[in-house]
């Protein structure tokens, strides 16, 4: 079993063997004799997801789980569509920096630094913006047509934490959440009900 990390200079690539468990260093490599050119091609962006949901957004990820050739290379991507009125709720990627390139439409995008300063800009087609690793960020369709973008990450598995779900979609007792958030317990319970939390 061969494993591969971003710093490994001894092999060109390590296409993940998804049938084996993932370790902190990534997946074990598929045998080179089994690797074909198709392992290096991702066609998942041809069929974008459905934007008929609460946030009116679809995200088609190309992370190592969807594209095993990314294993150990330190990159990944995604295709995003946001319908008019849609948004990508505030979230973070603890494992990687994100670069968004807007292909069509107009979005309002931004992030919040660790000193709570907001960096926000209206992006037009062909504009790009960086969201530094781990910082809270968001996108909102600011136009009348569907916004389309390609995102890339500095990790083959950047992770995702949706802030509203992290705060209110959990089983932390409402009374504790009231104390640590300064939000009234009745409002906490209402938000927990909305995001599927308990207690």
mmCIF file of the C-alpha atoms, coordinates in Angstrom:
data_MODEL
# 
_entry.id   MODEL 
# 
loop_
_atom_site.group_PDB 
_atom_site.id 
_atom_site.type_symbol 
_atom_site.label_atom_id 
_atom_site.label_alt_id 
_atom_site.label_comp_id 
_atom_site.label_asym_id 
_atom_site.label_entity_id 
_atom_site.label_seq_id 
_atom_site.pdbx_PDB_ins_code 
_atom_site.Cartn_x 
_atom_site.Cartn_y 
_atom_site.Cartn_z 
_atom_site.occupancy 
_atom_site.B_iso_or_equiv 
_atom_site.pdbx_formal_charge 
_atom_site.auth_seq_id 
_atom_site.auth_comp_id 
_atom_site.auth_asym_id 
_atom_site.auth_atom_id 
_atom_site.pdbx_PDB_model_num 
ATOM 1   C CA . UNK A 1 1   ? 0.000   0.000  0.000   1.00 0.00 ? 1   UNK A CA 1 
ATOM 2   C CA . UNK A 1 2   ? 1.570   3.292  -1.115  1.00 0.00 ? 2   UNK A CA 1 
ATOM 3   C CA . UNK A 1 3   ? 0.417   6.589  0.310   1.00 0.00 ? 3   UNK A CA 1 
ATOM 4   C CA . UNK A 1 4   ? 1.206   9.996  -1.090  1.00 0.00 ? 4   UNK A CA 1 
ATOM 5   C CA . UNK A 1 5   ? 1.468   13.484 0.307   1.00 0.00 ? 5   UNK A CA 1 
ATOM 6   C CA . UNK A 1 6   ? 1.829   16.894 -1.332  1.00 0.00 ? 6   UNK A CA 1 
ATOM 7   C CA . UNK A 1 7   ? 5.532   16.903 -0.414  1.00 0.00 ? 7   UNK A CA 1 
ATOM 8   C CA . UNK A 1 8   ? 6.313   13.468 -1.919  1.00 0.00 ? 8   UNK A CA 1 
ATOM 9   C CA . UNK A 1 9   ? 8.820   14.013 -4.756  1.00 0.00 ? 9   UNK A CA 1 
ATOM 10  C CA . UNK A 1 10  ? 9.221   10.307 -5.611  1.00 0.00 ? 10  UNK A CA 1 
ATOM 11  C CA . UNK A 1 11  ? 6.166   9.818  -7.813  1.00 0.00 ? 11  UNK A CA 1 
ATOM 12  C CA . UNK A 1 12  ? 4.252   11.886 -10.337 1.00 0.00 ? 12  UNK A CA 1 
ATOM 13  C CA . UNK A 1 13  ? 0.777   11.201 -8.973  1.00 0.00 ? 13  UNK A CA 1 
ATOM 14  C CA . UNK A 1 14  ? -1.238  8.977  -6.674  1.00 0.00 ? 14  UNK A CA 1 
ATOM 15  C CA . UNK A 1 15  ? -4.726  8.281  -7.987  1.00 0.00 ? 15  UNK A CA 1 
ATOM 16  C CA . UNK A 1 16  ? -6.741  7.456  -4.882  1.00 0.00 ? 16  UNK A CA 1 
ATOM 17  C CA . UNK A 1 17  ? -7.944  3.945  -4.258  1.00 0.00 ? 17  UNK A CA 1 
ATOM 18  C CA . UNK A 1 18  ? -11.341 4.848  -2.789  1.00 0.00 ? 18  UNK A CA 1 
ATOM 19  C CA . UNK A 1 19  ? -11.998 1.228  -1.811  1.00 0.00 ? 19  UNK A CA 1 
ATOM 20  C CA . UNK A 1 20  ? -9.459  1.636  1.004   1.00 0.00 ? 20  UNK A CA 1 
ATOM 21  C CA . UNK A 1 21  ? -9.913  3.869  4.064   1.00 0.00 ? 21  UNK A CA 1 
ATOM 22  C CA . UNK A 1 22  ? -8.688  7.442  4.019   1.00 0.00 ? 22  UNK A CA 1 
ATOM 23  C CA . UNK A 1 23  ? -5.872  8.364  6.412   1.00 0.00 ? 23  UNK A CA 1 
ATOM 24  C CA . UNK A 1 24  ? -4.785  11.828 7.598   1.00 0.00 ? 24  UNK A CA 1 
ATOM 25  C CA . UNK A 1 25  ? -2.262  11.789 4.714   1.00 0.00 ? 25  UNK A CA 1 
ATOM 26  C CA . UNK A 1 26  ? -4.951  10.985 2.120   1.00 0.00 ? 26  UNK A CA 1 
ATOM 27  C CA . UNK A 1 27  ? -5.849  7.769  0.333   1.00 0.00 ? 27  UNK A CA 1 
ATOM 28  C CA . UNK A 1 28  ? -3.557  4.947  -0.679  1.00 0.00 ? 28  UNK A CA 1 
ATOM 29  C CA . UNK A 1 29  ? -2.596  4.912  -4.347  1.00 0.00 ? 29  UNK A CA 1 
ATOM 30  C CA . UNK A 1 30  ? -4.290  2.857  -6.981  1.00 0.00 ? 30  UNK A CA 1 
ATOM 31  C CA . UNK A 1 31  ? -1.787  0.599  -8.750  1.00 0.00 ? 31  UNK A CA 1 
ATOM 32  C CA . UNK A 1 32  ? -0.117  2.524  -11.601 1.00 0.00 ? 32  UNK A CA 1 
ATOM 33  C CA . UNK A 1 33  ? -0.901  -0.402 -13.918 1.00 0.00 ? 33  UNK A CA 1 
ATOM 34  C CA . UNK A 1 34  ? -4.620  0.317  -13.338 1.00 0.00 ? 34  UNK A CA 1 
ATOM 35  C CA . UNK A 1 35  ? -4.388  4.089  -13.996 1.00 0.00 ? 35  UNK A CA 1 
ATOM 36  C CA . UNK A 1 36  ? -5.756  5.408  -17.314 1.00 0.00 ? 36  UNK A CA 1 
ATOM 37  C CA . UNK A 1 37  ? -6.133  8.838  -18.846 1.00 0.00 ? 37  UNK A CA 1 
ATOM 38  C CA . UNK A 1 38  ? -9.782  8.775  -17.732 1.00 0.00 ? 38  UNK A CA 1 
ATOM 39  C CA . UNK A 1 39  ? -8.594  9.027  -14.114 1.00 0.00 ? 39  UNK A CA 1 
ATOM 40  C CA . UNK A 1 40  ? -7.271  12.531 -14.904 1.00 0.00 ? 40  UNK A CA 1 
ATOM 41  C CA . UNK A 1 41  ? -10.475 13.782 -16.591 1.00 0.00 ? 41  UNK A CA 1 
ATOM 42  C CA . UNK A 1 42  ? -13.498 15.023 -14.614 1.00 0.00 ? 42  UNK A CA 1 
ATOM 43  C CA . UNK A 1 43  ? -16.802 15.287 -16.477 1.00 0.00 ? 43  UNK A CA 1 
ATOM 44  C CA . UNK A 1 44  ? -19.074 16.026 -13.501 1.00 0.00 ? 44  UNK A CA 1 
ATOM 45  C CA . UNK A 1 45  ? -19.465 19.709 -14.408 1.00 0.00 ? 45  UNK A CA 1 
ATOM 46  C CA . UNK A 1 46  ? -21.453 18.731 -17.512 1.00 0.00 ? 46  UNK A CA 1 
ATOM 47  C CA . UNK A 1 47  ? -24.530 18.079 -15.353 1.00 0.00 ? 47  UNK A CA 1 
ATOM 48  C CA . UNK A 1 48  ? -24.880 20.861 -12.784 1.00 0.00 ? 48  UNK A CA 1 
ATOM 49  C CA . UNK A 1 49  ? -27.173 20.385 -9.821  1.00 0.00 ? 49  UNK A CA 1 
ATOM 50  C CA . UNK A 1 50  ? -30.630 21.763 -9.221  1.00 0.00 ? 50  UNK A CA 1 
ATOM 51  C CA . UNK A 1 51  ? -31.063 25.293 -7.827  1.00 0.00 ? 51  UNK A CA 1 
ATOM 52  C CA . UNK A 1 52  ? -34.665 24.570 -6.730  1.00 0.00 ? 52  UNK A CA 1 
ATOM 53  C CA . UNK A 1 53  ? -33.802 24.473 -3.018  1.00 0.00 ? 53  UNK A CA 1 
ATOM 54  C CA . UNK A 1 54  ? -33.994 26.810 -0.024  1.00 0.00 ? 54  UNK A CA 1 
ATOM 55  C CA . UNK A 1 55  ? -30.776 28.634 -0.915  1.00 0.00 ? 55  UNK A CA 1 
ATOM 56  C CA . UNK A 1 56  ? -31.354 28.449 -4.693  1.00 0.00 ? 56  UNK A CA 1 
ATOM 57  C CA . UNK A 1 57  ? -27.796 27.197 -5.266  1.00 0.00 ? 57  UNK A CA 1 
ATOM 58  C CA . UNK A 1 58  ? -26.177 24.099 -6.714  1.00 0.00 ? 58  UNK A CA 1 
ATOM 59  C CA . UNK A 1 59  ? -22.604 23.055 -6.080  1.00 0.00 ? 59  UNK A CA 1 
ATOM 60  C CA . UNK A 1 60  ? -20.958 20.259 -8.044  1.00 0.00 ? 60  UNK A CA 1 
ATOM 61  C CA . UNK A 1 61  ? -17.787 19.318 -6.148  1.00 0.00 ? 61  UNK A CA 1 
ATOM 62  C CA . UNK A 1 62  ? -14.631 17.917 -7.724  1.00 0.00 ? 62  UNK A CA 1 
ATOM 63  C CA . UNK A 1 63  ? -12.878 16.865 -4.530  1.00 0.00 ? 63  UNK A CA 1 
ATOM 64  C CA . UNK A 1 64  ? -10.792 13.726 -4.119  1.00 0.00 ? 64  UNK A CA 1 
ATOM 65  C CA . UNK A 1 65  ? -13.933 11.664 -3.364  1.00 0.00 ? 65  UNK A CA 1 
ATOM 66  C CA . UNK A 1 66  ? -15.384 12.614 -6.777  1.00 0.00 ? 66  UNK A CA 1 
ATOM 67  C CA . UNK A 1 67  ? -12.067 12.874 -8.671  1.00 0.00 ? 67  UNK A CA 1 
ATOM 68  C CA . UNK A 1 68  ? -9.528  10.433 -7.218  1.00 0.00 ? 68  UNK A CA 1 
ATOM 69  C CA . UNK A 1 69  ? -6.643  11.793 -9.342  1.00 0.00 ? 69  UNK A CA 1 
ATOM 70  C CA . UNK A 1 70  ? -6.551  14.847 -7.022  1.00 0.00 ? 70  UNK A CA 1 
ATOM 71  C CA . UNK A 1 71  ? -5.252  12.701 -4.172  1.00 0.00 ? 71  UNK A CA 1 
ATOM 72  C CA . UNK A 1 72  ? -2.142  14.349 -2.716  1.00 0.00 ? 72  UNK A CA 1 
ATOM 73  C CA . UNK A 1 73  ? -1.965  17.118 -5.323  1.00 0.00 ? 73  UNK A CA 1 
ATOM 74  C CA . UNK A 1 74  ? -3.269  19.862 -3.012  1.00 0.00 ? 74  UNK A CA 1 
ATOM 75  C CA . UNK A 1 75  ? -5.990  21.148 -5.355  1.00 0.00 ? 75  UNK A CA 1 
ATOM 76  C CA . UNK A 1 76  ? -9.707  20.657 -5.993  1.00 0.00 ? 76  UNK A CA 1 
ATOM 77  C CA . UNK A 1 77  ? -12.522 22.492 -7.726  1.00 0.00 ? 77  UNK A CA 1 
ATOM 78  C CA . UNK A 1 78  ? -16.254 22.970 -7.955  1.00 0.00 ? 78  UNK A CA 1 
ATOM 79  C CA . UNK A 1 79  ? -18.896 24.340 -10.284 1.00 0.00 ? 79  UNK A CA 1 
ATOM 80  C CA . UNK A 1 80  ? -21.476 26.655 -8.705  1.00 0.00 ? 80  UNK A CA 1 
ATOM 81  C CA . UNK A 1 81  ? -24.786 27.995 -9.996  1.00 0.00 ? 81  UNK A CA 1 
ATOM 82  C CA . UNK A 1 82  ? -26.809 30.517 -7.993  1.00 0.00 ? 82  UNK A CA 1 
ATOM 83  C CA . UNK A 1 83  ? -30.315 31.372 -9.197  1.00 0.00 ? 83  UNK A CA 1 
ATOM 84  C CA . UNK A 1 84  ? -31.593 34.966 -8.986  1.00 0.00 ? 84  UNK A CA 1 
ATOM 85  C CA . UNK A 1 85  ? -32.313 35.645 -5.323  1.00 0.00 ? 85  UNK A CA 1 
ATOM 86  C CA . UNK A 1 86  ? -30.091 32.726 -4.299  1.00 0.00 ? 86  UNK A CA 1 
ATOM 87  C CA . UNK A 1 87  ? -27.123 32.599 -1.980  1.00 0.00 ? 87  UNK A CA 1 
ATOM 88  C CA . UNK A 1 88  ? -24.321 30.533 -0.582  1.00 0.00 ? 88  UNK A CA 1 
ATOM 89  C CA . UNK A 1 89  ? -24.907 30.936 3.166   1.00 0.00 ? 89  UNK A CA 1 
ATOM 90  C CA . UNK A 1 90  ? -22.019 32.015 5.335   1.00 0.00 ? 90  UNK A CA 1 
ATOM 91  C CA . UNK A 1 91  ? -19.563 29.134 5.673   1.00 0.00 ? 91  UNK A CA 1 
ATOM 92  C CA . UNK A 1 92  ? -15.892 28.258 5.879   1.00 0.00 ? 92  UNK A CA 1 
ATOM 93  C CA . UNK A 1 93  ? -13.430 25.726 4.493   1.00 0.00 ? 93  UNK A CA 1 
ATOM 94  C CA . UNK A 1 94  ? -11.082 24.786 7.340   1.00 0.00 ? 94  UNK A CA 1 
ATOM 95  C CA . UNK A 1 95  ? -8.775  22.831 5.026   1.00 0.00 ? 95  UNK A CA 1 
ATOM 96  C CA . UNK A 1 96  ? -8.130  25.218 2.151   1.00 0.00 ? 96  UNK A CA 1 
ATOM 97  C CA . UNK A 1 97  ? -8.156  28.653 0.556   1.00 0.00 ? 97  UNK A CA 1 
ATOM 98  C CA . UNK A 1 98  ? -10.859 29.184 -2.107  1.00 0.00 ? 98  UNK A CA 1 
ATOM 99  C CA . UNK A 1 99  ? -10.585 31.058 -5.399  1.00 0.00 ? 99  UNK A CA 1 
ATOM 100 C CA . UNK A 1 100 ? -13.871 31.880 -7.145  1.00 0.00 ? 100 UNK A CA 1 
ATOM 101 C CA . UNK A 1 101 ? -13.982 32.895 -10.821 1.00 0.00 ? 101 UNK A CA 1 
ATOM 102 C CA . UNK A 1 102 ? -17.362 34.176 -11.973 1.00 0.00 ? 102 UNK A CA 1 
ATOM 103 C CA . UNK A 1 103 ? -18.242 32.947 -15.469 1.00 0.00 ? 103 UNK A CA 1 
ATOM 104 C CA . UNK A 1 104 ? -21.697 34.516 -15.883 1.00 0.00 ? 104 UNK A CA 1 
ATOM 105 C CA . UNK A 1 105 ? -23.930 36.847 -13.928 1.00 0.00 ? 105 UNK A CA 1 
ATOM 106 C CA . UNK A 1 106 ? -23.303 39.130 -10.978 1.00 0.00 ? 106 UNK A CA 1 
ATOM 107 C CA . UNK A 1 107 ? -22.700 38.201 -7.355  1.00 0.00 ? 107 UNK A CA 1 
ATOM 108 C CA . UNK A 1 108 ? -21.997 39.985 -4.109  1.00 0.00 ? 108 UNK A CA 1 
ATOM 109 C CA . UNK A 1 109 ? -19.207 38.038 -2.423  1.00 0.00 ? 109 UNK A CA 1 
ATOM 110 C CA . UNK A 1 110 ? -17.152 38.573 0.660   1.00 0.00 ? 110 UNK A CA 1 
ATOM 111 C CA . UNK A 1 111 ? -15.380 37.245 3.704   1.00 0.00 ? 111 UNK A CA 1 
ATOM 112 C CA . UNK A 1 112 ? -14.889 38.239 7.325   1.00 0.00 ? 112 UNK A CA 1 
ATOM 113 C CA . UNK A 1 113 ? -11.339 38.402 8.659   1.00 0.00 ? 113 UNK A CA 1 
ATOM 114 C CA . UNK A 1 114 ? -10.338 37.109 12.087  1.00 0.00 ? 114 UNK A CA 1 
ATOM 115 C CA . UNK A 1 115 ? -10.402 40.751 13.261  1.00 0.00 ? 115 UNK A CA 1 
ATOM 116 C CA . UNK A 1 116 ? -14.089 40.916 12.123  1.00 0.00 ? 116 UNK A CA 1 
ATOM 117 C CA . UNK A 1 117 ? -13.423 43.227 9.166   1.00 0.00 ? 117 UNK A CA 1 
ATOM 118 C CA . UNK A 1 118 ? -15.655 42.522 6.174   1.00 0.00 ? 118 UNK A CA 1 
ATOM 119 C CA . UNK A 1 119 ? -14.134 42.439 2.685   1.00 0.00 ? 119 UNK A CA 1 
ATOM 120 C CA . UNK A 1 120 ? -17.015 42.454 0.209   1.00 0.00 ? 120 UNK A CA 1 
ATOM 121 C CA . UNK A 1 121 ? -17.262 43.217 -3.518  1.00 0.00 ? 121 UNK A CA 1 
ATOM 122 C CA . UNK A 1 122 ? -19.769 42.984 -6.337  1.00 0.00 ? 122 UNK A CA 1 
ATOM 123 C CA . UNK A 1 123 ? -18.298 40.663 -8.967  1.00 0.00 ? 123 UNK A CA 1 
ATOM 124 C CA . UNK A 1 124 ? -19.127 40.663 -12.660 1.00 0.00 ? 124 UNK A CA 1 
ATOM 125 C CA . UNK A 1 125 ? -18.395 37.929 -15.212 1.00 0.00 ? 125 UNK A CA 1 
ATOM 126 C CA . UNK A 1 126 ? -14.672 37.070 -15.389 1.00 0.00 ? 126 UNK A CA 1 
ATOM 127 C CA . UNK A 1 127 ? -13.876 38.637 -11.998 1.00 0.00 ? 127 UNK A CA 1 
ATOM 128 C CA . UNK A 1 128 ? -12.158 36.527 -9.345  1.00 0.00 ? 128 UNK A CA 1 
ATOM 129 C CA . UNK A 1 129 ? -11.944 36.719 -5.550  1.00 0.00 ? 129 UNK A CA 1 
ATOM 130 C CA . UNK A 1 130 ? -9.935  34.839 -2.916  1.00 0.00 ? 130 UNK A CA 1 
ATOM 131 C CA . UNK A 1 131 ? -11.435 33.540 0.348   1.00 0.00 ? 131 UNK A CA 1 
ATOM 132 C CA . UNK A 1 132 ? -8.510  32.830 2.710   1.00 0.00 ? 132 UNK A CA 1 
ATOM 133 C CA . UNK A 1 133 ? -8.449  29.427 4.409   1.00 0.00 ? 133 UNK A CA 1 
ATOM 134 C CA . UNK A 1 134 ? -10.815 29.011 7.339   1.00 0.00 ? 134 UNK A CA 1 
ATOM 135 C CA . UNK A 1 135 ? -12.450 32.455 7.103   1.00 0.00 ? 135 UNK A CA 1 
ATOM 136 C CA . UNK A 1 136 ? -16.227 32.873 7.005   1.00 0.00 ? 136 UNK A CA 1 
ATOM 137 C CA . UNK A 1 137 ? -17.433 33.827 3.518   1.00 0.00 ? 137 UNK A CA 1 
ATOM 138 C CA . UNK A 1 138 ? -20.557 34.036 1.360   1.00 0.00 ? 138 UNK A CA 1 
ATOM 139 C CA . UNK A 1 139 ? -21.948 34.715 -2.120  1.00 0.00 ? 139 UNK A CA 1 
ATOM 140 C CA . UNK A 1 140 ? -25.307 36.245 -3.072  1.00 0.00 ? 140 UNK A CA 1 
ATOM 141 C CA . UNK A 1 141 ? -26.712 36.502 -6.589  1.00 0.00 ? 141 UNK A CA 1 
ATOM 142 C CA . UNK A 1 142 ? -26.913 40.267 -7.141  1.00 0.00 ? 142 UNK A CA 1 
ATOM 143 C CA . UNK A 1 143 ? -28.414 40.121 -10.624 1.00 0.00 ? 143 UNK A CA 1 
ATOM 144 C CA . UNK A 1 144 ? -31.458 38.971 -12.550 1.00 0.00 ? 144 UNK A CA 1 
ATOM 145 C CA . UNK A 1 145 ? -29.889 35.918 -14.246 1.00 0.00 ? 145 UNK A CA 1 
ATOM 146 C CA . UNK A 1 146 ? -28.344 32.732 -12.937 1.00 0.00 ? 146 UNK A CA 1 
ATOM 147 C CA . UNK A 1 147 ? -24.768 33.277 -11.749 1.00 0.00 ? 147 UNK A CA 1 
ATOM 148 C CA . UNK A 1 148 ? -22.236 30.604 -12.712 1.00 0.00 ? 148 UNK A CA 1 
ATOM 149 C CA . UNK A 1 149 ? -18.759 30.179 -11.274 1.00 0.00 ? 149 UNK A CA 1 
ATOM 150 C CA . UNK A 1 150 ? -15.813 27.845 -11.006 1.00 0.00 ? 150 UNK A CA 1 
ATOM 151 C CA . UNK A 1 151 ? -14.193 27.587 -7.596  1.00 0.00 ? 151 UNK A CA 1 
ATOM 152 C CA . UNK A 1 152 ? -10.828 26.062 -6.822  1.00 0.00 ? 152 UNK A CA 1 
ATOM 153 C CA . UNK A 1 153 ? -9.250  25.141 -3.513  1.00 0.00 ? 153 UNK A CA 1 
ATOM 154 C CA . UNK A 1 154 ? -5.709  24.754 -2.201  1.00 0.00 ? 154 UNK A CA 1 
ATOM 155 C CA . UNK A 1 155 ? -6.567  21.269 -0.923  1.00 0.00 ? 155 UNK A CA 1 
ATOM 156 C CA . UNK A 1 156 ? -7.961  18.079 -2.441  1.00 0.00 ? 156 UNK A CA 1 
ATOM 157 C CA . UNK A 1 157 ? -10.395 17.988 0.494   1.00 0.00 ? 157 UNK A CA 1 
ATOM 158 C CA . UNK A 1 158 ? -10.997 21.547 1.825   1.00 0.00 ? 158 UNK A CA 1 
ATOM 159 C CA . UNK A 1 159 ? -13.839 20.622 4.165   1.00 0.00 ? 159 UNK A CA 1 
ATOM 160 C CA . UNK A 1 160 ? -17.005 22.647 4.692   1.00 0.00 ? 160 UNK A CA 1 
ATOM 161 C CA . UNK A 1 161 ? -18.669 24.071 7.769   1.00 0.00 ? 161 UNK A CA 1 
ATOM 162 C CA . UNK A 1 162 ? -21.969 25.884 7.262   1.00 0.00 ? 162 UNK A CA 1 
ATOM 163 C CA . UNK A 1 163 ? -22.167 28.464 10.053  1.00 0.00 ? 163 UNK A CA 1 
ATOM 164 C CA . UNK A 1 164 ? -25.965 28.401 10.620  1.00 0.00 ? 164 UNK A CA 1 
ATOM 165 C CA . UNK A 1 165 ? -25.956 24.584 10.740  1.00 0.00 ? 165 UNK A CA 1 
ATOM 166 C CA . UNK A 1 166 ? -22.912 24.508 13.008  1.00 0.00 ? 166 UNK A CA 1 
ATOM 167 C CA . UNK A 1 167 ? -24.613 26.871 15.463  1.00 0.00 ? 167 UNK A CA 1 
ATOM 168 C CA . UNK A 1 168 ? -28.210 25.645 15.339  1.00 0.00 ? 168 UNK A CA 1 
ATOM 169 C CA . UNK A 1 169 ? -28.244 22.220 13.641  1.00 0.00 ? 169 UNK A CA 1 
ATOM 170 C CA . UNK A 1 170 ? -26.606 20.486 16.605  1.00 0.00 ? 170 UNK A CA 1 
ATOM 171 C CA . UNK A 1 171 ? -27.564 18.847 19.908  1.00 0.00 ? 171 UNK A CA 1 
ATOM 172 C CA . UNK A 1 172 ? -25.930 21.412 22.222  1.00 0.00 ? 172 UNK A CA 1 
ATOM 173 C CA . UNK A 1 173 ? -28.536 22.245 24.881  1.00 0.00 ? 173 UNK A CA 1 
ATOM 174 C CA . UNK A 1 174 ? -30.384 25.490 24.071  1.00 0.00 ? 174 UNK A CA 1 
ATOM 175 C CA . UNK A 1 175 ? -29.614 26.942 27.505  1.00 0.00 ? 175 UNK A CA 1 
ATOM 176 C CA . UNK A 1 176 ? -25.853 26.528 26.908  1.00 0.00 ? 176 UNK A CA 1 
ATOM 177 C CA . UNK A 1 177 ? -26.135 27.968 23.408  1.00 0.00 ? 177 UNK A CA 1 
ATOM 178 C CA . UNK A 1 178 ? -27.985 30.955 24.888  1.00 0.00 ? 178 UNK A CA 1 
ATOM 179 C CA . UNK A 1 179 ? -25.095 31.559 27.291  1.00 0.00 ? 179 UNK A CA 1 
ATOM 180 C CA . UNK A 1 180 ? -22.311 31.202 24.709  1.00 0.00 ? 180 UNK A CA 1 
ATOM 181 C CA . UNK A 1 181 ? -24.075 33.165 21.944  1.00 0.00 ? 181 UNK A CA 1 
ATOM 182 C CA . UNK A 1 182 ? -26.020 35.823 23.889  1.00 0.00 ? 182 UNK A CA 1 
ATOM 183 C CA . UNK A 1 183 ? -29.113 34.874 21.895  1.00 0.00 ? 183 UNK A CA 1 
ATOM 184 C CA . UNK A 1 184 ? -32.332 34.509 23.900  1.00 0.00 ? 184 UNK A CA 1 
ATOM 185 C CA . UNK A 1 185 ? -33.220 30.850 24.580  1.00 0.00 ? 185 UNK A CA 1 
ATOM 186 C CA . UNK A 1 186 ? -36.627 31.195 22.858  1.00 0.00 ? 186 UNK A CA 1 
ATOM 187 C CA . UNK A 1 187 ? -34.884 32.450 19.692  1.00 0.00 ? 187 UNK A CA 1 
ATOM 188 C CA . UNK A 1 188 ? -32.254 29.684 19.992  1.00 0.00 ? 188 UNK A CA 1 
ATOM 189 C CA . UNK A 1 189 ? -35.035 27.058 20.124  1.00 0.00 ? 189 UNK A CA 1 
ATOM 190 C CA . UNK A 1 190 ? -36.732 28.653 17.115  1.00 0.00 ? 190 UNK A CA 1 
ATOM 191 C CA . UNK A 1 191 ? -33.461 28.584 15.161  1.00 0.00 ? 191 UNK A CA 1 
ATOM 192 C CA . UNK A 1 192 ? -32.748 25.003 16.245  1.00 0.00 ? 192 UNK A CA 1 
ATOM 193 C CA . UNK A 1 193 ? -36.173 23.989 14.945  1.00 0.00 ? 193 UNK A CA 1 
ATOM 194 C CA . UNK A 1 194 ? -35.433 25.744 11.625  1.00 0.00 ? 194 UNK A CA 1 
ATOM 195 C CA . UNK A 1 195 ? -31.990 24.091 11.159  1.00 0.00 ? 195 UNK A CA 1 
ATOM 196 C CA . UNK A 1 196 ? -32.810 20.640 12.529  1.00 0.00 ? 196 UNK A CA 1 
ATOM 197 C CA . UNK A 1 197 ? -31.087 20.925 15.896  1.00 0.00 ? 197 UNK A CA 1 
ATOM 198 C CA . UNK A 1 198 ? -32.225 19.272 19.112  1.00 0.00 ? 198 UNK A CA 1 
ATOM 199 C CA . UNK A 1 199 ? -32.145 20.055 22.873  1.00 0.00 ? 199 UNK A CA 1 
# 
